[in-house]
Amino acid sequence: MILADFRHRALRHHAEGCFAAEAVFGTTIVNSAGRHVPVRTIAEQHIAEDLGRIPSFADWVRCIRPEPWMGIIGTRLDD
């Protein structure tokens, strides 16, 4: 929805994203067989299948090349 390449994964495909999935969907969901399945397990499996491992958010951020506009602090806008 935001980016059509691999970079979209930086938003949710990390360990912290697994916990965010729990916050959105609850700790478990009921599958078609009536079993309660942990949401974090589903998220972890999905990420591991996509990336081969579960990175941290810091792993993603370390790969961002800083640009000058990213560090502008306290720019005052005129009234």
Backbone atoms as SQL, in Angstrom:
CREATE TABLE atoms (id INTEGER PRIMARY KEY, chain TEXT, resi INTEGER, resn TEXT, atom TEXT, x REAL, y REAL, z REAL);
INSERT INTO atoms VALUES
  (1, 'A', 1, 'MET', 'N', 0.819, -1.182, 0.000),
  (2, 'A', 1, 'MET', 'CA', 0.000, 0.000, 0.000),
  (3, 'A', 1, 'MET', 'C', 0.874, 1.261, 0.000),
  (4, 'A', 2, 'ILE', 'N', 2.026, 1.195, 0.653),
  (5, 'A', 2, 'ILE', 'CA', 2.901, 2.357, 0.735),
  (6, 'A', 2, 'ILE', 'C', 4.011, 2.273, -0.307),
  (7, 'A', 3, 'LEU', 'N', 4.663, 1.143, -0.370),
  (8, 'A', 3, 'LEU', 'CA', 5.740, 0.901, -1.332),
  (9, 'A', 3, 'LEU', 'C', 5.513, -0.454, -1.987),
  (10, 'A', 4, 'ALA', 'N', 5.830, -0.541, -3.252),
  (11, 'A', 4, 'ALA', 'CA', 5.584, -1.783, -3.984),
  (12, 'A', 4, 'ALA', 'C', 6.801, -2.709, -4.009),
  (13, 'A', 5, 'ASP', 'N', 7.860, -2.382, -3.258),
  (14, 'A', 5, 'ASP', 'CA', 9.016, -3.262, -3.220),
  (15, 'A', 5, 'ASP', 'C', 9.266, -3.736, -1.786),
  (16, 'A', 6, 'PHE', 'N', 10.414, -4.355, -1.559),
  (17, 'A', 6, 'PHE', 'CA', 10.714, -4.964, -0.263),
  (18, 'A', 6, 'PHE', 'C', 10.704, -3.985, 0.905),
  (19, 'A', 7, 'ARG', 'N', 10.872, -2.688, 0.638),
  (20, 'A', 7, 'ARG', 'CA', 10.969, -1.709, 1.723),
  (21, 'A', 7, 'ARG', 'C', 9.709, -1.623, 2.570),
  (22, 'A', 8, 'HIS', 'N', 8.564, -2.033, 2.043),
  (23, 'A', 8, 'HIS', 'CA', 7.340, -1.990, 2.845),
  (24, 'A', 8, 'HIS', 'C', 7.467, -2.870, 4.085),
  (25, 'A', 9, 'ARG', 'N', 8.326, -3.878, 4.011),
  (26, 'A', 9, 'ARG', 'CA', 8.474, -4.797, 5.139),
  (27, 'A', 9, 'ARG', 'C', 9.090, -4.121, 6.364),
  (28, 'A', 10, 'ALA', 'N', 9.812, -3.039, 6.176),
  (29, 'A', 10, 'ALA', 'CA', 10.447, -2.349, 7.300),
  (30, 'A', 10, 'ALA', 'C', 9.418, -1.848, 8.316),
  (31, 'A', 11, 'LEU', 'N', 8.185, -1.650, 7.876),
  (32, 'A', 11, 'LEU', 'CA', 7.151, -1.118, 8.772),
  (33, 'A', 11, 'LEU', 'C', 6.650, -2.124, 9.798),
  (34, 'A', 12, 'ARG', 'N', 6.567, -3.409, 9.433),
  (35, 'A', 12, 'ARG', 'CA', 5.981, -4.403, 10.333),
  (36, 'A', 12, 'ARG', 'C', 6.754, -5.721, 10.407),
  (37, 'A', 13, 'HIS', 'N', 7.638, -5.980, 9.476),
  (38, 'A', 13, 'HIS', 'CA', 8.326, -7.273, 9.429),
  (39, 'A', 13, 'HIS', 'C', 9.566, -7.264, 10.322),
  (40, 'A', 14, 'HIS', 'N', 9.320, -7.271, 11.635),
  (41, 'A', 14, 'HIS', 'CA', 10.384, -7.317, 12.630),
  (42, 'A', 14, 'HIS', 'C', 9.772, -7.790, 13.939),
  (43, 'A', 15, 'ALA', 'N', 10.641, -8.070, 14.918),
  (44, 'A', 15, 'ALA', 'CA', 10.172, -8.631, 16.184),
  (45, 'A', 15, 'ALA', 'C', 9.104, -7.758, 16.843),
  (46, 'A', 16, 'GLU', 'N', 9.311, -6.456, 16.815),
  (47, 'A', 16, 'GLU', 'CA', 8.333, -5.555, 17.426),
  (48, 'A', 16, 'GLU', 'C', 7.005, -5.608, 16.693),
  (49, 'A', 17, 'GLY', 'N', 7.035, -5.855, 15.387),
  (50, 'A', 17, 'GLY', 'CA', 5.812, -5.998, 14.605),
  (51, 'A', 17, 'GLY', 'C', 4.975, -7.191, 15.033),
  (52, 'A', 18, 'CYS', 'N', 5.649, -8.248, 15.524),
  (53, 'A', 18, 'CYS', 'CA', 4.917, -9.419, 16.025),
  (54, 'A', 18, 'CYS', 'C', 4.075, -9.049, 17.240),
  (55, 'A', 19, 'PHE', 'N', 4.643, -8.237, 18.115),
  (56, 'A', 19, 'PHE', 'CA', 3.891, -7.792, 19.297),
  (57, 'A', 19, 'PHE', 'C', 2.788, -6.811, 18.907),
  (58, 'A', 20, 'ALA', 'N', 3.024, -6.006, 17.891),
  (59, 'A', 20, 'ALA', 'CA', 1.984, -5.106, 17.400),
  (60, 'A', 20, 'ALA', 'C', 0.813, -5.898, 16.833),
  (61, 'A', 21, 'ALA', 'N', 1.103, -7.015, 16.180),
  (62, 'A', 21, 'ALA', 'CA', 0.028, -7.868, 15.646),
  (63, 'A', 21, 'ALA', 'C', -0.856, -8.370, 16.778),
  (64, 'A', 22, 'GLU', 'N', -0.231, -8.720, 17.905),
  (65, 'A', 22, 'GLU', 'CA', -1.019, -9.152, 19.070),
  (66, 'A', 22, 'GLU', 'C', -1.913, -8.027, 19.577),
  (67, 'A', 23, 'ALA', 'N', -1.412, -6.823, 19.570),
  (68, 'A', 23, 'ALA', 'CA', -2.197, -5.685, 20.045),
  (69, 'A', 23, 'ALA', 'C', -3.412, -5.447, 19.152),
  (70, 'A', 24, 'VAL', 'N', -3.256, -5.695, 17.852),
  (71, 'A', 24, 'VAL', 'CA', -4.349, -5.478, 16.905),
  (72, 'A', 24, 'VAL', 'C', -5.327, -6.649, 16.892),
  (73, 'A', 25, 'PHE', 'N', -4.808, -7.877, 16.841),
  (74, 'A', 25, 'PHE', 'CA', -5.651, -9.059, 16.636),
  (75, 'A', 25, 'PHE', 'C', -5.931, -9.862, 17.899),
  (76, 'A', 26, 'GLY', 'N', -5.270, -9.526, 19.013),
  (77, 'A', 26, 'GLY', 'CA', -5.416, -10.300, 20.238),
  (78, 'A', 26, 'GLY', 'C', -4.315, -11.343, 20.324),
  (79, 'A', 27, 'THR', 'N', -4.226, -12.008, 21.461),
  (80, 'A', 27, 'THR', 'CA', -3.137, -12.968, 21.646),
  (81, 'A', 27, 'THR', 'C', -3.342, -14.251, 20.863),
  (82, 'A', 28, 'THR', 'N', -4.587, -14.619, 20.611),
  (83, 'A', 28, 'THR', 'CA', -4.863, -15.815, 19.808),
  (84, 'A', 28, 'THR', 'C', -6.016, -15.545, 18.849),
  (85, 'A', 29, 'ILE', 'N', -6.059, -16.365, 17.788),
  (86, 'A', 29, 'ILE', 'CA', -7.216, -16.392, 16.901),
  (87, 'A', 29, 'ILE', 'C', -7.692, -17.836, 16.833),
  (88, 'A', 30, 'VAL', 'N', -8.921, -18.026, 16.439),
  (89, 'A', 30, 'VAL', 'CA', -9.469, -19.373, 16.299),
  (90, 'A', 30, 'VAL', 'C', -9.411, -19.738, 14.820),
  (91, 'A', 31, 'ASN', 'N', -8.729, -20.851, 14.517),
  (92, 'A', 31, 'ASN', 'CA', -8.627, -21.258, 13.120),
  (93, 'A', 31, 'ASN', 'C', -9.859, -22.059, 12.701),
  (94, 'A', 32, 'SER', 'N', -9.887, -22.519, 11.455),
  (95, 'A', 32, 'SER', 'CA', -11.063, -23.218, 10.927),
  (96, 'A', 32, 'SER', 'C', -11.324, -24.548, 11.627),
  (97, 'A', 33, 'ALA', 'N', -10.312, -25.099, 12.296),
  (98, 'A', 33, 'ALA', 'CA', -10.488, -26.350, 13.043),
  (99, 'A', 33, 'ALA', 'C', -10.945, -26.091, 14.472),
  (100, 'A', 34, 'GLY', 'N', -11.132, -24.818, 14.824),
  (101, 'A', 34, 'GLY', 'CA', -11.577, -24.469, 16.167),
  (102, 'A', 34, 'GLY', 'C', -10.451, -24.361, 17.184),
  (103, 'A', 35, 'ARG', 'N', -9.209, -24.452, 16.738),
  (104, 'A', 35, 'ARG', 'CA', -8.058, -24.344, 17.635),
  (105, 'A', 35, 'ARG', 'C', -7.665, -22.890, 17.830),
  (106, 'A', 36, 'HIS', 'N', -7.265, -22.565, 19.043),
  (107, 'A', 36, 'HIS', 'CA', -6.737, -21.243, 19.346),
  (108, 'A', 36, 'HIS', 'C', -5.253, -21.231, 18.970),
  (109, 'A', 37, 'VAL', 'N', -4.897, -20.335, 18.079),
  (110, 'A', 37, 'VAL', 'CA', -3.523, -20.252, 17.581),
  (111, 'A', 37, 'VAL', 'C', -2.937, -18.900, 18.000),
  (112, 'A', 38, 'PRO', 'N', -1.740, -18.905, 18.587),
  (113, 'A', 38, 'PRO', 'CA', -1.124, -17.642, 18.995),
  (114, 'A', 38, 'PRO', 'C', -0.826, -16.733, 17.795),
  (115, 'A', 39, 'VAL', 'N', -1.287, -15.508, 17.862),
  (116, 'A', 39, 'VAL', 'CA', -1.079, -14.535, 16.789),
  (117, 'A', 39, 'VAL', 'C', 0.416, -14.265, 16.596),
  (118, 'A', 40, 'ARG', 'N', 1.168, -14.189, 17.683),
  (119, 'A', 40, 'ARG', 'CA', 2.600, -13.927, 17.559),
  (120, 'A', 40, 'ARG', 'C', 3.296, -15.050, 16.791),
  (121, 'A', 41, 'THR', 'N', 2.874, -16.287, 17.003),
  (122, 'A', 41, 'THR', 'CA', 3.451, -17.420, 16.271),
  (123, 'A', 41, 'THR', 'C', 3.182, -17.289, 14.774),
  (124, 'A', 42, 'ILE', 'N', 1.981, -16.877, 14.418),
  (125, 'A', 42, 'ILE', 'CA', 1.630, -16.686, 13.003),
  (126, 'A', 42, 'ILE', 'C', 2.493, -15.579, 12.403),
  (127, 'A', 43, 'ALA', 'N', 2.608, -14.467, 13.116),
  (128, 'A', 43, 'ALA', 'CA', 3.409, -13.342, 12.627),
  (129, 'A', 43, 'ALA', 'C', 4.875, -13.738, 12.483),
  (130, 'A', 44, 'GLU', 'N', 5.410, -14.447, 13.476),
  (131, 'A', 44, 'GLU', 'CA', 6.811, -14.875, 13.422),
  (132, 'A', 44, 'GLU', 'C', 7.055, -15.822, 12.252),
  (133, 'A', 45, 'GLN', 'N', 6.140, -16.744, 12.023),
  (134, 'A', 45, 'GLN', 'CA', 6.297, -17.679, 10.906),
  (135, 'A', 45, 'GLN', 'C', 6.272, -16.937, 9.574),
  (136, 'A', 46, 'HIS', 'N', 5.341, -15.993, 9.436),
  (137, 'A', 46, 'HIS', 'CA', 5.238, -15.222, 8.203),
  (138, 'A', 46, 'HIS', 'C', 6.534, -14.453, 7.924),
  (139, 'A', 47, 'ILE', 'N', 7.057, -13.785, 8.945),
  (140, 'A', 47, 'ILE', 'CA', 8.274, -12.995, 8.765),
  (141, 'A', 47, 'ILE', 'C', 9.468, -13.903, 8.454),
  (142, 'A', 48, 'ALA', 'N', 9.586, -15.008, 9.173),
  (143, 'A', 48, 'ALA', 'CA', 10.690, -15.938, 8.920),
  (144, 'A', 48, 'ALA', 'C', 10.621, -16.502, 7.504),
  (145, 'A', 49, 'GLU', 'N', 9.416, -16.768, 7.001),
  (146, 'A', 49, 'GLU', 'CA', 9.273, -17.260, 5.630),
  (147, 'A', 49, 'GLU', 'C', 9.649, -16.183, 4.617),
  (148, 'A', 50, 'ASP', 'N', 9.304, -14.931, 4.901),
  (149, 'A', 50, 'ASP', 'CA', 9.621, -13.817, 3.986),
  (150, 'A', 50, 'ASP', 'C', 11.101, -13.463, 3.986),
  (151, 'A', 51, 'LEU', 'N', 11.713, -13.423, 5.186),
  (152, 'A', 51, 'LEU', 'CA', 13.064, -12.870, 5.321),
  (153, 'A', 51, 'LEU', 'C', 14.134, -13.887, 5.707),
  (154, 'A', 52, 'GLY', 'N', 13.730, -15.079, 6.098),
  (155, 'A', 52, 'GLY', 'CA', 14.702, -16.077, 6.516),
  (156, 'A', 52, 'GLY', 'C', 15.075, -15.992, 7.984),
  (157, 'A', 53, 'ARG', 'N', 14.661, -14.943, 8.644),
  (158, 'A', 53, 'ARG', 'CA', 14.879, -14.722, 10.075),
  (159, 'A', 53, 'ARG', 'C', 13.932, -13.623, 10.531),
  (160, 'A', 54, 'ILE', 'N', 13.911, -13.372, 11.833),
  (161, 'A', 54, 'ILE', 'CA', 13.094, -12.291, 12.377),
  (162, 'A', 54, 'ILE', 'C', 14.038, -11.188, 12.848),
  (163, 'A', 55, 'PRO', 'N', 14.156, -10.128, 12.065),
  (164, 'A', 55, 'PRO', 'CA', 15.038, -9.026, 12.464),
  (165, 'A', 55, 'PRO', 'C', 14.374, -8.157, 13.534),
  (166, 'A', 56, 'SER', 'N', 15.172, -7.307, 14.138),
  (167, 'A', 56, 'SER', 'CA', 14.605, -6.299, 15.033),
  (168, 'A', 56, 'SER', 'C', 14.317, -5.054, 14.196),
  (169, 'A', 57, 'PHE', 'N', 13.568, -4.128, 14.764),
  (170, 'A', 57, 'PHE', 'CA', 13.350, -2.861, 14.079),
  (171, 'A', 57, 'PHE', 'C', 14.689, -2.151, 13.888),
  (172, 'A', 58, 'ALA', 'N', 15.571, -2.263, 14.885),
  (173, 'A', 58, 'ALA', 'CA', 16.890, -1.633, 14.790),
  (174, 'A', 58, 'ALA', 'C', 17.683, -2.168, 13.600),
  (175, 'A', 59, 'ASP', 'N', 17.526, -3.456, 13.286),
  (176, 'A', 59, 'ASP', 'CA', 18.200, -4.013, 12.112),
  (177, 'A', 59, 'ASP', 'C', 17.779, -3.274, 10.844),
  (178, 'A', 60, 'TRP', 'N', 16.495, -2.988, 10.717),
  (179, 'A', 60, 'TRP', 'CA', 15.997, -2.255, 9.550),
  (180, 'A', 60, 'TRP', 'C', 16.520, -0.818, 9.545),
  (181, 'A', 61, 'VAL', 'N', 16.430, -0.139, 10.683),
  (182, 'A', 61, 'VAL', 'CA', 16.784, 1.274, 10.754),
  (183, 'A', 61, 'VAL', 'C', 18.275, 1.490, 10.488),
  (184, 'A', 62, 'ARG', 'N', 19.119, 0.543, 10.923),
  (185, 'A', 62, 'ARG', 'CA', 20.555, 0.669, 10.669),
  (186, 'A', 62, 'ARG', 'C', 20.866, 0.738, 9.175),
  (187, 'A', 63, 'CYS', 'N', 19.965, 0.256, 8.350),
  (188, 'A', 63, 'CYS', 'CA', 20.188, 0.235, 6.903),
  (189, 'A', 63, 'CYS', 'C', 19.691, 1.505, 6.205),
  (190, 'A', 64, 'ILE', 'N', 19.094, 2.409, 6.952),
  (191, 'A', 64, 'ILE', 'CA', 18.618, 3.657, 6.359),
  (192, 'A', 64, 'ILE', 'C', 19.791, 4.627, 6.258),
  (193, 'A', 65, 'ARG', 'N', 20.022, 5.146, 5.071),
  (194, 'A', 65, 'ARG', 'CA', 21.085, 6.120, 4.866),
  (195, 'A', 65, 'ARG', 'C', 20.558, 7.495, 5.284),
  (196, 'A', 66, 'PRO', 'N', 21.152, 8.090, 6.301),
  (197, 'A', 66, 'PRO', 'CA', 20.677, 9.404, 6.748),
  (198, 'A', 66, 'PRO', 'C', 20.840, 10.469, 5.658),
  (199, 'A', 67, 'GLU', 'N', 19.859, 11.319, 5.545),
  (200, 'A', 67, 'GLU', 'CA', 19.868, 12.453, 4.624),
  (201, 'A', 67, 'GLU', 'C', 19.808, 13.733, 5.459),
  (202, 'A', 68, 'PRO', 'N', 20.336, 14.835, 4.966),
  (203, 'A', 68, 'PRO', 'CA', 20.349, 16.087, 5.740),
  (204, 'A', 68, 'PRO', 'C', 18.971, 16.504, 6.247),
  (205, 'A', 69, 'TRP', 'N', 17.925, 16.345, 5.444),
  (206, 'A', 69, 'TRP', 'CA', 16.594, 16.795, 5.864),
  (207, 'A', 69, 'TRP', 'C', 16.054, 15.991, 7.037),
  (208, 'A', 70, 'MET', 'N', 16.602, 14.809, 7.300),
  (209, 'A', 70, 'MET', 'CA', 16.117, 13.963, 8.396),
  (210, 'A', 70, 'MET', 'C', 16.538, 14.483, 9.761),
  (211, 'A', 71, 'GLY', 'N', 17.569, 15.336, 9.805),
  (212, 'A', 71, 'GLY', 'CA', 18.092, 15.801, 11.073),
  (213, 'A', 71, 'GLY', 'C', 17.753, 17.227, 11.420),
  (214, 'A', 72, 'ILE', 'N', 16.867, 17.846, 10.671),
  (215, 'A', 72, 'ILE', 'CA', 16.494, 19.230, 10.949),
  (216, 'A', 72, 'ILE', 'C', 15.721, 19.262, 12.268),
  (217, 'A', 73, 'ILE', 'N', 16.233, 20.056, 13.201),
  (218, 'A', 73, 'ILE', 'CA', 15.624, 20.112, 14.535),
  (219, 'A', 73, 'ILE', 'C', 15.169, 21.539, 14.812),
  (220, 'A', 74, 'GLY', 'N', 13.965, 21.675, 15.256),
  (221, 'A', 74, 'GLY', 'CA', 13.475, 22.948, 15.734),
  (222, 'A', 74, 'GLY', 'C', 13.345, 24.035, 14.696),
  (223, 'A', 75, 'THR', 'N', 13.005, 23.682, 13.488),
  (224, 'A', 75, 'THR', 'CA', 12.784, 24.705, 12.465),
  (225, 'A', 75, 'THR', 'C', 11.492, 25.425, 12.795),
  (226, 'A', 76, 'ARG', 'N', 11.561, 26.738, 12.961),
  (227, 'A', 76, 'ARG', 'CA', 10.382, 27.514, 13.321),
  (228, 'A', 76, 'ARG', 'C', 9.690, 27.992, 12.044),
  (229, 'A', 77, 'LEU', 'N', 8.416, 27.745, 11.977),
  (230, 'A', 77, 'LEU', 'CA', 7.604, 28.228, 10.855),
  (231, 'A', 77, 'LEU', 'C', 7.051, 29.593, 11.197),
  (232, 'A', 78, 'ASP', 'N', 7.073, 30.494, 10.256),
  (233, 'A', 78, 'ASP', 'CA', 6.508, 31.817, 10.491),
  (234, 'A', 78, 'ASP', 'C', 5.004, 31.707, 10.675),
  (235, 'A', 79, 'ASP', 'N', 4.469, 32.642, 11.477),
  (236, 'A', 79, 'ASP', 'CA', 3.025, 32.615, 11.751),
  (237, 'A', 79, 'ASP', 'C', 2.206, 32.860, 10.525);
